[in-house]
Amino acid sequence: MGGGARYPYPKAVWTPAGGWWTRPSNWRANTAIAFAGIIGATYGVWSFSADKEWRYVQPDRQIPSMKWAKQYKDQNETSSSA
């Protein structure tokens, strides 16, 4: 079981992924950095989208994006303080 032995491969081949059977010693750190970058980019896009979201036709019921959209945050703050 296991698919057999590792076969010889050409040493002159370069690949951006690292070639055959790579096992980088710092894979945990690389994964953590990539995950942090993905989380940061997602937060930035989410924030930008929430600031720019505007509904011209008002929904007839509560929808999830009303919790974070700037249009409804502004309405909730003004209506609760009045």
N, CA, C and O atoms as a CHARMM CRD file, in Angstrom:
* protein
*
  328
    1    1 MET  N      0.83400  -1.17400   0.00000 PROA 1      0.00000
    2    1 MET  CA     0.00000   0.00000   0.00000 PROA 1      0.00000
    3    1 MET  C      0.88700   1.25000   0.00000 PROA 1      0.00000
    4    1 MET  O      2.04400   1.20000   0.41700 PROA 1      0.00000
    5    2 GLY  N      0.34900   2.32900  -0.45700 PROA 2      0.00000
    6    2 GLY  CA     1.09000   3.57700  -0.45800 PROA 2      0.00000
    7    2 GLY  C      1.47900   4.03800  -1.84400 PROA 2      0.00000
    8    2 GLY  O      2.03200   5.12900  -1.99000 PROA 2      0.00000
    9    3 GLY  N      1.21100   3.25100  -2.85900 PROA 3      0.00000
   10    3 GLY  CA     1.44000   3.71600  -4.21900 PROA 3      0.00000
   11    3 GLY  C      2.82900   3.45200  -4.75800 PROA 3      0.00000
   12    3 GLY  O      3.11300   3.85700  -5.88500 PROA 3      0.00000
   13    4 GLY  N      3.69400   2.80900  -4.03400 PROA 4      0.00000
   14    4 GLY  CA     5.01700   2.49200  -4.55300 PROA 4      0.00000
   15    4 GLY  C      6.06700   3.49100  -4.11800 PROA 4      0.00000
   16    4 GLY  O      5.78900   4.45700  -3.40800 PROA 4      0.00000
   17    5 ALA  N      7.28100   3.22800  -4.56500 PROA 5      0.00000
   18    5 ALA  CA     8.41600   4.07600  -4.19400 PROA 5      0.00000
   19    5 ALA  C      8.39500   5.36300  -4.99100 PROA 5      0.00000
   20    5 ALA  O      7.71400   5.46500  -6.01200 PROA 5      0.00000
   21    6 ARG  N      9.13300   6.33000  -4.52600 PROA 6      0.00000
   22    6 ARG  CA     9.25600   7.58300  -5.26000 PROA 6      0.00000
   23    6 ARG  C     10.17900   7.35500  -6.44700 PROA 6      0.00000
   24    6 ARG  O     11.27000   6.80100  -6.31100 PROA 6      0.00000
   25    7 TYR  N      9.72700   7.78500  -7.59100 PROA 7      0.00000
   26    7 TYR  CA    10.50400   7.57400  -8.80900 PROA 7      0.00000
   27    7 TYR  C     11.47700   8.72500  -9.00400 PROA 7      0.00000
   28    7 TYR  O     11.24900   9.81200  -8.47500 PROA 7      0.00000
   29    8 PRO  N     12.55700   8.51400  -9.75000 PROA 8      0.00000
   30    8 PRO  CA    13.49400   9.61500 -10.00700 PROA 8      0.00000
   31    8 PRO  C     12.83600  10.68200 -10.88400 PROA 8      0.00000
   32    8 PRO  O     12.08300  10.36400 -11.80400 PROA 8      0.00000
   33    9 TYR  N     13.12100  11.90900 -10.59700 PROA 9      0.00000
   34    9 TYR  CA    12.53800  13.01200 -11.35100 PROA 9      0.00000
   35    9 TYR  C     13.63700  13.96500 -11.79100 PROA 9      0.00000
   36    9 TYR  O     14.70800  13.98400 -11.18500 PROA 9      0.00000
   37   10 PRO  N     13.39800  14.75200 -12.82700 PROA 10     0.00000
   38   10 PRO  CA    14.43400  15.66200 -13.32000 PROA 10     0.00000
   39   10 PRO  C     14.69500  16.78800 -12.32700 PROA 10     0.00000
   40   10 PRO  O     13.76100  17.41600 -11.82900 PROA 10     0.00000
   41   11 LYS  N     15.95800  17.03500 -12.04500 PROA 11     0.00000
   42   11 LYS  CA    16.33800  18.06300 -11.06700 PROA 11     0.00000
   43   11 LYS  C     16.28400  19.47100 -11.66200 PROA 11     0.00000
   44   11 LYS  O     16.24700  20.44600 -10.91100 PROA 11     0.00000
   45   12 ALA  N     16.27700  19.60000 -12.96900 PROA 12     0.00000
   46   12 ALA  CA    16.31200  20.90600 -13.61300 PROA 12     0.00000
   47   12 ALA  C     14.92600  21.52500 -13.77200 PROA 12     0.00000
   48   12 ALA  O     14.82500  22.65300 -14.25600 PROA 12     0.00000
   49   13 VAL  N     13.87500  20.84400 -13.39200 PROA 13     0.00000
   50   13 VAL  CA    12.52800  21.37500 -13.55600 PROA 13     0.00000
   51   13 VAL  C     12.20500  22.28800 -12.37800 PROA 13     0.00000
   52   13 VAL  O     12.38800  21.90400 -11.22200 PROA 13     0.00000
   53   14 TRP  N     11.72300  23.49700 -12.66900 PROA 14     0.00000
   54   14 TRP  CA    11.33000  24.43600 -11.62500 PROA 14     0.00000
   55   14 TRP  C      9.82400  24.62200 -11.71400 PROA 14     0.00000
   56   14 TRP  O      9.27600  24.79900 -12.80200 PROA 14     0.00000
   57   15 THR  N      9.15800  24.58300 -10.56900 PROA 15     0.00000
   58   15 THR  CA     7.72200  24.84700 -10.53600 PROA 15     0.00000
   59   15 THR  C      7.44700  25.85300  -9.43000 PROA 15     0.00000
   60   15 THR  O      8.13900  25.85000  -8.41100 PROA 15     0.00000
   61   16 PRO  N      6.44500  26.71600  -9.61100 PROA 16     0.00000
   62   16 PRO  CA     6.13400  27.68200  -8.56100 PROA 16     0.00000
   63   16 PRO  C      5.63200  27.01400  -7.28900 PROA 16     0.00000
   64   16 PRO  O      5.73600  27.59600  -6.20900 PROA 16     0.00000
   65   17 ALA  N      5.09100  25.81100  -7.39200 PROA 17     0.00000
   66   17 ALA  CA     4.59000  25.10700  -6.21100 PROA 17     0.00000
   67   17 ALA  C      5.69600  24.40100  -5.44100 PROA 17     0.00000
   68   17 ALA  O      5.45000  23.92100  -4.33500 PROA 17     0.00000
   69   18 GLY  N      6.89300  24.32000  -5.98100 PROA 18     0.00000
   70   18 GLY  CA     7.99600  23.72700  -5.25300 PROA 18     0.00000
   71   18 GLY  C      8.48500  22.40700  -5.80300 PROA 18     0.00000
   72   18 GLY  O      9.47500  21.87300  -5.30200 PROA 18     0.00000
   73   19 GLY  N      7.84600  21.86900  -6.79200 PROA 19     0.00000
   74   19 GLY  CA     8.33300  20.63900  -7.39800 PROA 19     0.00000
   75   19 GLY  C      7.72200  19.40200  -6.77600 PROA 19     0.00000
   76   19 GLY  O      6.67400  19.45700  -6.13200 PROA 19     0.00000
   77   20 TRP  N      8.39200  18.29900  -6.98200 PROA 20     0.00000
   78   20 TRP  CA     7.88900  17.02000  -6.51700 PROA 20     0.00000
   79   20 TRP  C      8.15300  16.82900  -5.03200 PROA 20     0.00000
   80   20 TRP  O      9.24800  17.13300  -4.55800 PROA 20     0.00000
   81   21 TRP  N      7.19600  16.34300  -4.30800 PROA 21     0.00000
   82   21 TRP  CA     7.30500  15.91300  -2.91300 PROA 21     0.00000
   83   21 TRP  C      7.92000  16.96800  -1.99500 PROA 21     0.00000
   84   21 TRP  O      8.83700  16.67600  -1.22800 PROA 21     0.00000
   85   22 THR  N      7.42400  18.15400  -2.07900 PROA 22     0.00000
   86   22 THR  CA     7.95500  19.20200  -1.20000 PROA 22     0.00000
   87   22 THR  C      7.34500  19.06900   0.18400 PROA 22     0.00000
   88   22 THR  O      6.17300  18.72400   0.33200 PROA 22     0.00000
   89   23 ARG  N      8.13700  19.34200   1.17300 PROA 23     0.00000
   90   23 ARG  CA     7.69000  19.34000   2.55700 PROA 23     0.00000
   91   23 ARG  C      8.40200  20.49900   3.27400 PROA 23     0.00000
   92   23 ARG  O      9.34300  20.27600   4.03600 PROA 23     0.00000
   93   24 PRO  N      7.94700  21.73400   3.02600 PROA 24     0.00000
   94   24 PRO  CA     8.64600  22.85600   3.66800 PROA 24     0.00000
   95   24 PRO  C      8.51800  22.77900   5.18700 PROA 24     0.00000
   96   24 PRO  O      7.46700  22.42300   5.72000 PROA 24     0.00000
   97   25 SER  N      9.58500  23.11200   5.85600 PROA 25     0.00000
   98   25 SER  CA     9.60000  23.02400   7.31700 PROA 25     0.00000
   99   25 SER  C      8.71800  24.09100   7.96600 PROA 25     0.00000
  100   25 SER  O      8.26100  23.90200   9.09300 PROA 25     0.00000
  101   26 ASN  N      8.47300  25.18900   7.28900 PROA 26     0.00000
  102   26 ASN  CA     7.68100  26.28100   7.86300 PROA 26     0.00000
  103   26 ASN  C      6.27400  26.32900   7.28400 PROA 26     0.00000
  104   26 ASN  O      5.72500  27.41900   7.11800 PROA 26     0.00000
  105   27 TRP  N      5.67400  25.18500   6.97100 PROA 27     0.00000
  106   27 TRP  CA     4.35200  25.18100   6.36100 PROA 27     0.00000
  107   27 TRP  C      3.29700  25.73700   7.29900 PROA 27     0.00000
  108   27 TRP  O      2.32200  26.33000   6.83800 PROA 27     0.00000
  109   28 ARG  N      3.46700  25.56000   8.60100 PROA 28     0.00000
  110   28 ARG  CA     2.47800  26.09300   9.54900 PROA 28     0.00000
  111   28 ARG  C      2.48400  27.62600   9.54000 PROA 28     0.00000
  112   28 ARG  O      1.42800  28.25800   9.52700 PROA 28     0.00000
  113   29 ALA  N      3.66900  28.20700   9.54600 PROA 29     0.00000
  114   29 ALA  CA     3.77100  29.66900   9.51100 PROA 29     0.00000
  115   29 ALA  C      3.23800  30.21200   8.18800 PROA 29     0.00000
  116   29 ALA  O      2.53500  31.22300   8.16800 PROA 29     0.00000
  117   30 ASN  N      3.57000  29.54400   7.08200 PROA 30     0.00000
  118   30 ASN  CA     3.06200  29.98400   5.77600 PROA 30     0.00000
  119   30 ASN  C      1.54200  29.91800   5.72400 PROA 30     0.00000
  120   30 ASN  O      0.89400  30.81600   5.18700 PROA 30     0.00000
  121   31 THR  N      0.97700  28.85600   6.28100 PROA 31     0.00000
  122   31 THR  CA    -0.47400  28.71400   6.30400 PROA 31     0.00000
  123   31 THR  C     -1.11800  29.79300   7.16000 PROA 31     0.00000
  124   31 THR  O     -2.14800  30.35000   6.78200 PROA 31     0.00000
  125   32 ALA  N     -0.52500  30.09200   8.30400 PROA 32     0.00000
  126   32 ALA  CA    -1.06300  31.12900   9.19200 PROA 32     0.00000
  127   32 ALA  C     -1.01000  32.50700   8.52000 PROA 32     0.00000
  128   32 ALA  O     -1.95400  33.28900   8.63400 PROA 32     0.00000
  129   33 ILE  N      0.07500  32.79700   7.83200 PROA 33     0.00000
  130   33 ILE  CA     0.20800  34.08700   7.15000 PROA 33     0.00000
  131   33 ILE  C     -0.81700  34.20200   6.02300 PROA 33     0.00000
  132   33 ILE  O     -1.45200  35.24300   5.85400 PROA 33     0.00000
  133   34 ALA  N     -0.97100  33.12700   5.25800 PROA 34     0.00000
  134   34 ALA  CA    -1.95800  33.14000   4.17000 PROA 34     0.00000
  135   34 ALA  C     -3.37500  33.28800   4.72300 PROA 34     0.00000
  136   34 ALA  O     -4.18100  34.03300   4.16600 PROA 34     0.00000
  137   35 PHE  N     -3.68000  32.59100   5.80500 PROA 35     0.00000
  138   35 PHE  CA    -5.00100  32.68200   6.40700 PROA 35     0.00000
  139   35 PHE  C     -5.26600  34.09100   6.93200 PROA 35     0.00000
  140   35 PHE  O     -6.36400  34.62100   6.76000 PROA 35     0.00000
  141   36 ALA  N     -4.26900  34.70000   7.57000 PROA 36     0.00000
  142   36 ALA  CA    -4.42100  36.07600   8.06200 PROA 36     0.00000
  143   36 ALA  C     -4.64200  37.04500   6.90100 PROA 36     0.00000
  144   36 ALA  O     -5.43500  37.97900   7.01700 PROA 36     0.00000
  145   37 GLY  N     -3.94800  36.82900   5.78900 PROA 37     0.00000
  146   37 GLY  CA    -4.14400  37.67900   4.61500 PROA 37     0.00000
  147   37 GLY  C     -5.54600  37.54200   4.04300 PROA 37     0.00000
  148   37 GLY  O     -6.16100  38.53200   3.64600 PROA 37     0.00000
  149   38 ILE  N     -6.05100  36.31200   4.00200 PROA 38     0.00000
  150   38 ILE  CA    -7.40200  36.08600   3.49200 PROA 38     0.00000
  151   38 ILE  C     -8.43100  36.74600   4.40500 PROA 38     0.00000
  152   38 ILE  O     -9.37200  37.37700   3.92500 PROA 38     0.00000
  153   39 ILE  N     -8.25700  36.60600   5.72100 PROA 39     0.00000
  154   39 ILE  CA    -9.17300  37.23100   6.69000 PROA 39     0.00000
  155   39 ILE  C     -9.13600  38.75500   6.54900 PROA 39     0.00000
  156   39 ILE  O    -10.18200  39.40400   6.56400 PROA 39     0.00000
  157   40 GLY  N     -7.94400  39.32400   6.41500 PROA 40     0.00000
  158   40 GLY  CA    -7.81600  40.77200   6.26300 PROA 40     0.00000
  159   40 GLY  C     -8.47800  41.28600   4.98800 PROA 40     0.00000
  160   40 GLY  O     -9.16800  42.30500   5.00600 PROA 40     0.00000
  161   41 ALA  N     -8.26400  40.57800   3.88800 PROA 41     0.00000
  162   41 ALA  CA    -8.88300  40.98400   2.62700 PROA 41     0.00000
  163   41 ALA  C    -10.40000  40.85900   2.69700 PROA 41     0.00000
  164   41 ALA  O    -11.12100  41.71900   2.19300 PROA 41     0.00000
  165   42 THR  N    -10.88200  39.79400   3.31800 PROA 42     0.00000
  166   42 THR  CA   -12.32100  39.60200   3.45700 PROA 42     0.00000
  167   42 THR  C    -12.93300  40.71700   4.29800 PROA 42     0.00000
  168   42 THR  O    -13.99200  41.23800   3.94900 PROA 42     0.00000
  169   43 TYR  N    -12.28900  41.08800   5.39500 PROA 43     0.00000
  170   43 TYR  CA   -12.78900  42.17500   6.24000 PROA 43     0.00000
  171   43 TYR  C    -12.82800  43.49400   5.46500 PROA 43     0.00000
  172   43 TYR  O    -13.79200  44.25200   5.57500 PROA 43     0.00000
  173   44 GLY  N    -11.78600  43.76700   4.68500 PROA 44     0.00000
  174   44 GLY  CA   -11.75000  45.00700   3.91500 PROA 44     0.00000
  175   44 GLY  C    -12.85600  45.07600   2.87700 PROA 44     0.00000
  176   44 GLY  O    -13.51500  46.10700   2.73700 PROA 44     0.00000
  177   45 VAL  N    -13.06600  43.98400   2.14700 PROA 45     0.00000
  178   45 VAL  CA   -14.12400  43.95600   1.13800 PROA 45     0.00000
  179   45 VAL  C    -15.48900  44.04400   1.80400 PROA 45     0.00000
  180   45 VAL  O    -16.37900  44.73100   1.30300 PROA 45     0.00000
  181   46 TRP  N    -15.66300  43.35600   2.92900 PROA 46     0.00000
  182   46 TRP  CA   -16.94300  43.37600   3.65400 PROA 46     0.00000
  183   46 TRP  C    -17.26000  44.80400   4.12500 PROA 46     0.00000
  184   46 TRP  O    -18.38400  45.27700   3.95900 PROA 46     0.00000
  185   47 SER  N    -16.27500  45.48300   4.70900 PROA 47     0.00000
  186   47 SER  CA   -16.48500  46.84300   5.20000 PROA 47     0.00000
  187   47 SER  C    -16.80700  47.80400   4.05100 PROA 47     0.00000
  188   47 SER  O    -17.71600  48.62800   4.15800 PROA 47     0.00000
  189   48 PHE  N    -16.06700  47.69100   2.97200 PROA 48     0.00000
  190   48 PHE  CA   -16.30200  48.55200   1.81300 PROA 48     0.00000
  191   48 PHE  C    -17.70500  48.31200   1.25300 PROA 48     0.00000
  192   48 PHE  O    -18.41600  49.25700   0.91300 PROA 48     0.00000
  193   49 SER  N    -18.09000  47.05800   1.16200 PROA 49     0.00000
  194   49 SER  CA   -19.40900  46.71400   0.64000 PROA 49     0.00000
  195   49 SER  C    -20.52000  47.22800   1.54800 PROA 49     0.00000
  196   49 SER  O    -21.53200  47.73200   1.06000 PROA 49     0.00000
  197   50 ALA  N    -20.34500  47.10800   2.85900 PROA 50     0.00000
  198   50 ALA  CA   -21.36900  47.56900   3.79400 PROA 50     0.00000
  199   50 ALA  C    -21.52000  49.09500   3.73600 PROA 50     0.00000
  200   50 ALA  O    -22.62500  49.61500   3.89600 PROA 50     0.00000
  201   51 ASP  N    -20.41800  49.80800   3.50800 PROA 51     0.00000
  202   51 ASP  CA   -20.50000  51.26800   3.39100 PROA 51     0.00000
  203   51 ASP  C    -21.19700  51.70100   2.10400 PROA 51     0.00000
  204   51 ASP  O    -21.89200  52.71700   2.08900 PROA 51     0.00000
  205   52 LYS  N    -21.01900  50.95100   1.04400 PROA 52     0.00000
  206   52 LYS  CA   -21.56000  51.33200  -0.26100 PROA 52     0.00000
  207   52 LYS  C    -22.95300  50.76600  -0.53600 PROA 52     0.00000
  208   52 LYS  O    -23.60600  51.19000  -1.48900 PROA 52     0.00000
  209   53 GLU  N    -23.41800  49.82500   0.27300 PROA 53     0.00000
  210   53 GLU  CA   -24.71200  49.19500   0.00900 PROA 53     0.00000
  211   53 GLU  C    -25.84600  50.19800   0.22800 PROA 53     0.00000
  212   53 GLU  O    -25.89600  50.88700   1.24700 PROA 53     0.00000
  213   54 TRP  N    -26.73500  50.26300  -0.72900 PROA 54     0.00000
  214   54 TRP  CA   -27.88800  51.15000  -0.62700 PROA 54     0.00000
  215   54 TRP  C    -29.05600  50.49700  -1.34100 PROA 54     0.00000
  216   54 TRP  O    -28.93800  50.10400  -2.50100 PROA 54     0.00000
  217   55 ARG  N    -30.17000  50.38200  -0.66300 PROA 55     0.00000
  218   55 ARG  CA   -31.36200  49.76500  -1.24600 PROA 55     0.00000
  219   55 ARG  C    -32.37800  50.85300  -1.56100 PROA 55     0.00000
  220   55 ARG  O    -32.80600  51.58900  -0.67200 PROA 55     0.00000
  221   56 TYR  N    -32.76400  50.95100  -2.83900 PROA 56     0.00000
  222   56 TYR  CA   -33.73900  51.93800  -3.25700 PROA 56     0.00000
  223   56 TYR  C    -35.16100  51.43600  -3.04100 PROA 56     0.00000
  224   56 TYR  O    -36.07600  52.22600  -2.80900 PROA 56     0.00000
  225   57 VAL  N    -35.34400  50.12500  -3.11700 PROA 57     0.00000
  226   57 VAL  CA   -36.63300  49.50800  -2.81100 PROA 57     0.00000
  227   57 VAL  C    -36.48400  48.86400  -1.43900 PROA 57     0.00000
  228   57 VAL  O    -35.70900  47.92200  -1.27100 PROA 57     0.00000
  229   58 GLN  N    -37.22200  49.36900  -0.46700 PROA 58     0.00000
  230   58 GLN  CA   -37.07900  48.87200   0.89300 PROA 58     0.00000
  231   58 GLN  C    -37.66000  47.46400   1.02400 PROA 58     0.00000
  232   58 GLN  O    -38.72900  47.18300   0.48200 PROA 58     0.00000
  233   59 PRO  N    -36.96900  46.58500   1.73200 PROA 59     0.00000
  234   59 PRO  CA   -37.50200  45.23600   1.91900 PROA 59     0.00000
  235   59 PRO  C    -38.73800  45.26500   2.81800 PROA 59     0.00000
  236   59 PRO  O    -38.86600  46.12300   3.69200 PROA 59     0.00000
  237   60 ASP  N    -39.63600  44.32300   2.59100 PROA 60     0.00000
  238   60 ASP  CA   -40.87100  44.28800   3.38100 PROA 60     0.00000
  239   60 ASP  C    -40.69900  43.54000   4.69700 PROA 60     0.00000
  240   60 ASP  O    -41.61500  43.50500   5.51800 PROA 60     0.00000
  241   61 ARG  N    -39.52400  42.94100   4.90100 PROA 61     0.00000
  242   61 ARG  CA   -39.23500  42.25000   6.14900 PROA 61     0.00000
  243   61 ARG  C    -37.76000  42.45700   6.48800 PROA 61     0.00000
  244   61 ARG  O    -36.99500  42.96500   5.66800 PROA 61     0.00000
  245   62 GLN  N    -37.37500  42.07100   7.66700 PROA 62     0.00000
  246   62 GLN  CA   -35.97900  42.21100   8.10300 PROA 62     0.00000
  247   62 GLN  C    -35.08600  41.25800   7.30700 PROA 62     0.00000
  248   62 GLN  O    -35.41000  40.07800   7.17200 PROA 62     0.00000
  249   63 ILE  N    -33.96500  41.75700   6.78000 PROA 63     0.00000
  250   63 ILE  CA   -33.00700  40.91500   6.07500 PROA 63     0.00000
  251   63 ILE  C    -31.65800  41.05200   6.77400 PROA 63     0.00000
  252   63 ILE  O    -31.40200  42.07400   7.41100 PROA 63     0.00000
  253   64 PRO  N    -30.78600  40.04100   6.67000 PROA 64     0.00000
  254   64 PRO  CA   -29.53000  40.06500   7.42400 PROA 64     0.00000
  255   64 PRO  C    -28.64700  41.28200   7.16100 PROA 64     0.00000
  256   64 PRO  O    -28.02700  41.79200   8.09400 PROA 64     0.00000
  257   65 SER  N    -28.57000  41.76200   5.92600 PROA 65     0.00000
  258   65 SER  CA   -27.66400  42.87600   5.64900 PROA 65     0.00000
  259   65 SER  C    -28.10300  44.18400   6.29300 PROA 65     0.00000
  260   65 SER  O    -27.33100  45.14200   6.31900 PROA 65     0.00000
  261   66 MET  N    -29.32000  44.24400   6.81100 PROA 66     0.00000
  262   66 MET  CA   -29.76500  45.45700   7.50400 PROA 66     0.00000
  263   66 MET  C    -29.00200  45.66000   8.81000 PROA 66     0.00000
  264   66 MET  O    -28.99200  46.76500   9.35300 PROA 66     0.00000
  265   67 LYS  N    -28.36700  44.61500   9.31700 PROA 67     0.00000
  266   67 LYS  CA   -27.60200  44.72600  10.56800 PROA 67     0.00000
  267   67 LYS  C    -26.29500  45.47700  10.37900 PROA 67     0.00000
  268   67 LYS  O    -25.81000  46.11800  11.31200 PROA 67     0.00000
  269   68 TRP  N    -25.70800  45.40600   9.17000 PROA 68     0.00000
  270   68 TRP  CA   -24.41100  46.03800   8.98200 PROA 68     0.00000
  271   68 TRP  C    -24.38100  47.08600   7.88000 PROA 68     0.00000
  272   68 TRP  O    -23.36300  47.76200   7.73400 PROA 68     0.00000
  273   69 ALA  N    -25.42500  47.25700   7.10700 PROA 69     0.00000
  274   69 ALA  CA   -25.43400  48.25400   6.04000 PROA 69     0.00000
  275   69 ALA  C    -25.51800  49.65700   6.64000 PROA 69     0.00000
  276   69 ALA  O    -26.26700  49.89600   7.58700 PROA 69     0.00000
  277   70 LYS  N    -24.75000  50.56600   6.08200 PROA 70     0.00000
  278   70 LYS  CA   -24.68700  51.93700   6.58400 PROA 70     0.00000
  279   70 LYS  C    -26.04700  52.62600   6.49900 PROA 70     0.00000
  280   70 LYS  O    -26.39100  53.41900   7.37500 PROA 70     0.00000
  281   71 GLN  N    -26.81400  52.33800   5.46900 PROA 71     0.00000
  282   71 GLN  CA   -28.13300  52.95200   5.29000 PROA 71     0.00000
  283   71 GLN  C    -29.03000  52.67600   6.49000 PROA 71     0.00000
  284   71 GLN  O    -29.72200  53.58300   6.95300 PROA 71     0.00000
  285   72 TYR  N    -29.03800  51.48200   6.99100 PROA 72     0.00000
  286   72 TYR  CA   -29.92400  51.11200   8.08800 PROA 72     0.00000
  287   72 TYR  C    -29.32600  51.42900   9.44900 PROA 72     0.00000
  288   72 TYR  O    -30.06100  51.64800  10.41200 PROA 72     0.00000
  289   73 LYS  N    -28.00000  51.45500   9.54100 PROA 73     0.00000
  290   73 LYS  CA   -27.37500  51.88300  10.80000 PROA 73     0.00000
  291   73 LYS  C    -27.71100  53.34300  11.07000 PROA 73     0.00000
  292   73 LYS  O    -28.03100  53.71200  12.19900 PROA 73     0.00000
  293   74 ASP  N    -27.63800  54.17500  10.03000 PROA 74     0.00000
  294   74 ASP  CA   -27.94300  55.59600  10.18800 PROA 74     0.00000
  295   74 ASP  C    -29.41300  55.79700  10.56000 PROA 74     0.00000
  296   74 ASP  O    -29.71900  56.65200  11.39200 PROA 74     0.00000
  297   75 GLN  N    -30.31000  55.04400   9.97400 PROA 75     0.00000
  298   75 GLN  CA   -31.73400  55.16900  10.28400 PROA 75     0.00000
  299   75 GLN  C    -32.02700  54.70200  11.70200 PROA 75     0.00000
  300   75 GLN  O    -32.83300  55.31800  12.40000 PROA 75     0.00000
  301   76 ASN  N    -31.38800  53.62900  12.13400 PROA 76     0.00000
  302   76 ASN  CA   -31.62400  53.10300  13.47700 PROA 76     0.00000
  303   76 ASN  C    -31.09800  54.05900  14.54200 PROA 76     0.00000
  304   76 ASN  O    -31.72900  54.22400  15.58600 PROA 76     0.00000
  305   77 GLU  N    -29.95800  54.68800  14.29400 PROA 77     0.00000
  306   77 GLU  CA   -29.38900  55.61600  15.28000 PROA 77     0.00000
  307   77 GLU  C    -30.25100  56.87300  15.39700 PROA 77     0.00000
  308   77 GLU  O    -30.46000  57.37500  16.50100 PROA 77     0.00000
  309   78 THR  N    -30.75000  57.38300  14.28200 PROA 78     0.00000
  310   78 THR  CA   -31.55000  58.60000  14.33800 PROA 78     0.00000
  311   78 THR  C    -32.94300  58.32200  14.91200 PROA 78     0.00000
  312   78 THR  O    -33.49300  59.15700  15.63100 PROA 78     0.00000
  313   79 SER  N    -33.50800  57.16900  14.60400 PROA 79     0.00000
  314   79 SER  CA   -34.84500  56.88800  15.09500 PROA 79     0.00000
  315   79 SER  C    -34.82500  56.52600  16.58400 PROA 79     0.00000
  316   79 SER  O    -35.79600  56.79800  17.29100 PROA 79     0.00000
  317   80 SER  N    -33.75000  55.92400  17.06700 PROA 80     0.00000
  318   80 SER  CA   -33.68800  55.55300  18.48000 PROA 80     0.00000
  319   80 SER  C    -33.38200  56.75900  19.35900 PROA 80     0.00000
  320   80 SER  O    -33.78400  56.79300  20.52300 PROA 80     0.00000
  321   81 SER  N    -32.67000  57.75500  18.81200 PROA 81     0.00000
  322   81 SER  CA   -32.33800  58.91900  19.62400 PROA 81     0.00000
  323   81 SER  C    -33.45700  59.95500  19.63800 PROA 81     0.00000
  324   81 SER  O    -33.46400  60.83300  20.50000 PROA 81     0.00000
  325   82 ALA  N    -34.38100  59.87500  18.72300 PROA 82     0.00000
  326   82 ALA  CA   -35.46700  60.86100  18.64400 PROA 82     0.00000
  327   82 ALA  C    -36.60800  60.53200  19.57000 PROA 82     0.00000
  328   82 ALA  O    -37.59500  61.26600  19.61800 PROA 82     0.00000
